[in-house]
Each structure stands twice: as C-alpha cells, then as structure tokens.
C-alpha cells in the first residue's frame, strides 16, 4: 500500500485529494494546523474503508516539520508528498497588511520548502 502525505488536507483541494488517494487504496496522512478539520476528513475516509491518519503540523515552523516527519517515519513510510497547503490575501494589493503578506510567504513558500526538505530525502 502506498502512503501519501498531503498538507492542507482538511479542506478544499487537499480534502479532495485525500479522498481520491484513499479511494485508490493509499494510506493518507492528513497534515494541517487544525485537528478538527483533519479529523473530519480522517473519519470520512475510515467510514468508507480507507486508511487515514490526521497529523497536526504548522508547516511554517521548520523545527516542528522536522520533528513531525521524524516521528512519523518511526512507524510509517511516505511514498508521495503533496504540498497543497496555501493561503492568500484577497482584495486590492494596497490594502494588504504586512502580517497578511508575511503569512502568505511563510505558508506558500517557506512551508513548502520546509516540508520538501524534510520528506524528499526519504523519497530519493
């Protein structure tokens, strides 16, 4: 059985990907910041006979990502990584607050790099 780790797996595209990979027979590791949304997806997958595990992880925090991945790898394998987590600012560019821009960059760029750095060595 292949294992897939999906960031931002609690809602939207991440949730859809998790359901699809589960339907294809993969064990799905659902990564995100909010346990309640991950748990809902995990329960849907398990109710349909699939395998899923919710993993709370803030991908913007390099040390947390490293710790989470190392802990996961003690009892599991990762065959596929999907860096899906993302956030955005909406409205006119001039109205964005610095904190909002920092969060977009931290999640969409730094978070993707953090997760890739932690997982790719085990994929190679």
C-alpha positions in Angstrom: 0.0 0.0 0.0 1.4 3.4 -1.0 1.4 6.2 1.6 0.7 9.8 0.7 1.3 12.9 2.9 -0.9 15.8 2.0 -0.5 19.3 3.5 -3.6 21.4 3.9 -5.6 18.2 3.8 -8.5 19.4 6.0 -10.4 21.4 3.4 -10.7 22.2 -0.3 -8.4 20.7 -2.8 -6.4 18.9 0.0 -9.5 17.2 1.2 -10.5 16.2 -2.3 -7.0 14.8 -3.0 -7.1 12.8 0.3 -10.4 11.3 -0.6 -9.2 10.4 -4.1 -5.9 8.9 -2.9 -7.8 6.9 -0.3 -10.2 5.6 -2.9 -7.1 4.4 -4.9 -6.0 2.4 -1.9 -3.4 4.7 -0.4 -2.9 5.3 3.3 -3.4 9.0 3.6 -1.5 11.2 6.1 -3.6 14.4 6.5 -1.4 17.3 7.6 -2.6 20.6 8.7 -2.9 23.1 11.6 -6.4 22.4 12.8 -7.1 18.9 14.2 -10.9 19.3 14.0 -10.9 19.7 10.2 -8.4 16.9 9.7 -10.3 14.6 12.0 -13.5 15.1 9.9 -11.6 14.0 6.7 -10.0 11.1 8.6 -13.4 9.9 9.7 -14.9 10.1 6.2 -12.0 8.1 4.9 -12.3 5.5 7.6 -16.1 5.2 7.2 -15.5 4.3 3.6 -13.0 1.6 4.5 -9.9 3.6 3.8 -6.8 4.3 5.9 -6.0 7.8 7.1 -4.1 9.5 9.9 -4.5 13.1 11.0 -1.3 14.9 11.7 -1.3 18.4 13.3 1.7 20.3 12.0 2.4 24.0 11.3 4.5 23.8 8.1 5.7 27.4 8.6 7.8 26.2 11.6 10.9 24.3 10.3 11.6 22.6 13.6 8.0 21.4 14.0 8.1 20.0 10.5 11.3 18.2 11.1 10.1 16.7 14.4 6.7 15.7 12.9 8.3 13.9 9.9 10.9 12.2 12.0 8.2 11.0 14.4 6.0 9.8 11.5 8.9 7.9 9.9 9.5 5.8 13.0 6.3 3.9 12.3 5.4 4.7 8.7 6.7 5.4 5.3 6.0 8.2 2.9 5.8 7.4 -0.9 4.2 10.6 -2.1 4.3 14.2 -0.9 1.7 16.7 -2.0 2.5 20.2 -0.9 -1.1 21.6 -1.0 -1.3 23.9 1.9 -1.7 27.5 1.0 -3.2 30.8 2.0 -3.9 34.1 0.3 -4.8 37.7 0.7 -7.9 38.9 -1.1 -8.8 42.4 -2.2 -6.7 45.3 -3.5 -3.0 44.8 -3.1 -2.6 48.2 -1.4 -5.0 47.0 1.4 -2.8 44.0 2.5 -1.4 44.2 6.0 2.3 43.3 6.4 1.2 40.4 8.7 -1.0 39.0 6.0 1.8 39.1 3.4 4.2 37.5 5.9 1.7 34.7 6.5 1.2 34.1 2.7 5.0 33.9 2.2 5.5 31.7 5.3 2.9 29.2 4.3 3.0 29.1 0.5 6.8 29.4 0.1 8.6 28.7 3.3 6.1 25.9 4.3 6.5 24.2 1.0 10.3 24.3 1.3 10.2 23.1 4.9 8.1 20.1 4.1 10.1 19.2 1.0 13.4 19.4 2.8 12.0 17.1 5.5 10.4 14.5 3.2 12.4 14.4 -0.1 15.5 12.6 1.5 13.3 9.6 2.3 11.8 9.7 -1.2 15.1 9.7 -3.0 
